[in-house]
Amino acid sequence: MDFTSFIPAFGGVSFTVLAFVVSLSIIVFVHEFGHYIVGRWSGIHAEVFSVGLGPVLVSLTDRRGTRWQLALIPFGGYVKFLGDKDAASSADVSALGTMRSDDLRRTMHGAPLWARAATVAAGPVFNFILAAVIFALIALWQGQARDPLTIGELYPLPFEHGLENGDILLEINDIAVPSIDDGSAFSTFWQGLGNGDTYSYTVKRGDRIIETVGPNLSLARVSQVVPRSASAQARLSEGDVIVAVNETPVIRFSDLKTAVEGSNGATLDLSVWRSGEIISIPLTPKRVDEPMKEGGFRTVWRIGLVGGEFFFEPQLTTIDLFPALRFGVMQTWQIMRGSVEGLYHVIVGSISTCNLSGPIGIAETSGDMARQGGQSFIWFIALMSAAIGMVNLFPIPILDGGHLVFYAYEAVVGRPPAAEFLNILMMAGLTIVLSFMAFAIINDYLC
């Protein structure tokens, strides 16, 4: 059962806030736990582990003397180590000056350089691990299409056909269906099918070989609606089938994509089959900057629909652990890379600032993903974990990346930066982060 079915039917805003708080709290906990556990392994004592900021709601102290607490403001968290003056890990100079050498070793400021660097780096690294594990588990849970391609479950469609659940697809339009594991052969097969609204199918049904007629293999059926997109605003939903755009028939999903990309932002009149009825939905595509495989971005028009490969759910088989883990790592790497490239292109002005989401946009997205189901919401948590981990590695003072830069300086020069200079840099970093957050919030309203 989908875990979101247990969530009470709150109002739209309340549900969005709840989804945002839950997702952010999970990401913050994992990030701060990375700091905590690697610090502990490195001999650095944590006095406070806090999920949330501000007034403490509930707390308990473990046998190691660490106070674990949940605070009122759910937009952050911290680990306060021995010798820290505050949650920002600035040094408590007076306390450090009176400590014995063995106690000083247990502080963040008296520990060896390797221990401090490992403790700081562990926060983002744990975010990356969380993302990769979630993506791998989802791949294991979903599995992969069985070979040979077999119909697992036929979706409701606006067409009559002679196919049944369990049919093994042997030929389509007299072309043998290749192994789905052979990407090149399957791509060639797909392109050779043509754009007819019906195909001839040769299937194995039980012990019989049957020839029948069915719809185009790649209908414009909605499998997912992208949050905050034009389709989300128009209330399109999973299972809708787009049959026409501006009264021009849509046979394949690629026909819909062509119509949207060629719209130049003009409003489109979509004819949508939904639960046995044809309804008309006006929809205005949005300008979107998309990353390219070779790097950089391209500007296109999009409505925010994801289509399935087939008009049916294929029978699935399990995927091996190693390919699933590889998928998880590669997916995490792509998000990390995309976060850096996207921010760079926004800063230099090559793509719109509307590609940058602030707290409001992220909250809206988290609510939309939670409404789409538990798997979508968990996928979003993994995506955000990877992105937040990457942002924390940016070399800005007060972020983890800034601290690592200071440690690199110390490793080269042999001493840490002067305290006065460090304070100036920390204030500059705080100004940069707060300015960026303010810009992102304003951007949420304007875009």
HELIX and SHEET records of a PDB file:
HELIX    1   1 PHE A    3  PHE A    6  5                                   4    
HELIX    2   2 GLY A   12  TRP A   41  1                                  30    
HELIX    3   3 VAL A   93  GLY A   97  1                                   5    
HELIX    4   4 SER A  101  ARG A  105  1                                   5    
HELIX    5   5 LEU A  113  GLN A  142  1                                  30    
HELIX    6   6 GLY A  183  GLN A  191  1                                   9    
HELIX    7   7 ALA A  230  GLN A  233  1                                   4    
HELIX    8   8 PHE A  253  GLU A  261  1                                   9    
HELIX    9   9 LEU A  321  VAL A  348  1                                  28    
HELIX   10  10 THR A  353  ASN A  355  5                                   3    
HELIX   11  11 PRO A  359  ARG A  371  1                                  13    
HELIX   12  12 GLY A  374  ASN A  392  1                                  19    
HELIX   13  13 ASP A  400  VAL A  413  1                                  14    
HELIX   14  14 ALA A  419  LEU A  446  1                                  28    
SHEET    1   A 2 ALA A  46  THR A  61  0                                        
SHEET    2   A 2 ARG A  67  PHE A  81 -1                                        
SHEET    1   B 2 GLN A 144  ALA A 145  0                                        
SHEET    2   B 2 LEU A 316  THR A 317 -1                                        
SHEET    1   C 2 ILE A 151  LEU A 154  0                                        
SHEET    2   C 2 PHE A 312  PRO A 314 -1                                        
SHEET    1   D 4 ILE A 175  ALA A 176  0                                        
SHEET    2   D 4 ILE A 168  ILE A 172 -1                                        
SHEET    3   D 4 THR A 198  ARG A 205 -1                                        
SHEET    4   D 4 ARG A 208  PRO A 215 -1                                        
SHEET    1   E 2 VAL A 222  VAL A 225  0                                        
SHEET    2   E 2 LEU A 305  GLY A 307 -1                                        
SHEET    1   F 4 THR A 248  PRO A 249  0                                        
SHEET    2   F 4 VAL A 241  VAL A 245 -1                                        
SHEET    3   F 4 LEU A 268  ARG A 274 -1                                        
SHEET    4   F 4 GLU A 277  LEU A 283 -1                                        
SHEET    1   G 2 LYS A 286  PRO A 291  0                                        
SHEET    2   G 2 PHE A 297  ARG A 302 -1                                        
END                                                                             
